[in-house]
Amino acid sequence: MAVIYAVGVGPGDPELLTRKAERIISQSPVVYAPTGAADAASYALSIVEHLLDRSRQEIISRVFPMLKKGPELEAAWEEAAAEVIRLIDSGKDVAFITIGDPCLYSTFLYLYRIIRATRADIPVEIIPGISSINASAAAAGIPLGIAGERIAILPATYEDHELRKTLQEFDTVVLMKVSRVFDRVYALLQELGMIHKAVFVRRVGSPQQEVVFDISTLINRELDYLSMLIVRR
């Protein structure tokens, strides 16, 4: 039977692709790439464009609503799963590419849940990738954890009281996709006296990469969706 490959393509720098990711993407007859807006090229696809041969590979870019949950999002993923299953049943391997790592807050996990529930017979192989967390820490030159230190990773949906508790209890806190909630996170960091312990990173590994240590300069700025804060207590 054909195989679904979930391929992590890293945070943005094509040189951070693993050799296995390069091989799978180059060899797969179908490369499936998610994107969040109809008028936006898939960011994951742009990272691997140099590996693609459009004369022999089918490149599918599908738009998924930028929603946390709801019937519209669920319907989009059900449709995508059905499409991938049809491709597998026709004998074609599918490389589903996702930025970062497939097992860490990735778009692939929605598809994986549906396929595991409906067609557990289909082989799925996950190819890990370098996450934006690791790449951002490297770009900023800061450690994520030393010896017995504890690390917390939070998505952008965190509540203020939970965030306060996490910042006080963990040695390193990574706040993913912070753009939408930056102002209230900044206010909390200011209250806790942690402004100078935070670093902001956007589009790590891409030509648009930015590393900001003075996060006060970000107030009232329109921030990139692909951005994070790393706070070292």
Number of C-alpha atoms within 10 A of each C-alpha: 12 16 19 23 22 28 30 28 31 29 28 26 17 19 12 16 21 17 9 13 23 17 11 19 26 18 18 21 20 23 24 23 23 22 20 15 13 12 8 9 16 22 18 25 23 13 22 20 12 11 15 19 14 12 6 11 15 15 17 13 16 17 18 19 17 11 11 8 9 9 9 13 16 18 13 15 23 16 13 20 20 15 12 22 21 12 18 19 14 11 13 18 22 27 28 25 30 28 27 25 25 25 17 17 15 15 20 23 15 16 21 18 13 17 20 13 9 13 11 12 10 16 15 16 12 17 19 20 24 19 22 26 24 15 20 27 19 13 16 17 9 13 12 21 12 10 5 7 10 13 17 16 13 16 12 14 13 15 8 12 9 11 17 16 10 17 20 13 14 15 18 24 23 22 25 21 20 25 21 15 14 22 16 11 20 18 13 18 19 13 11 12 10 16 19 15 15 20 21 20 24 23 20 27 19 13 9 9 14 16 19 15 15 13 17 13 9 15 11 9 10 10 16 14 13 15 23 26 26 24 24 20 14
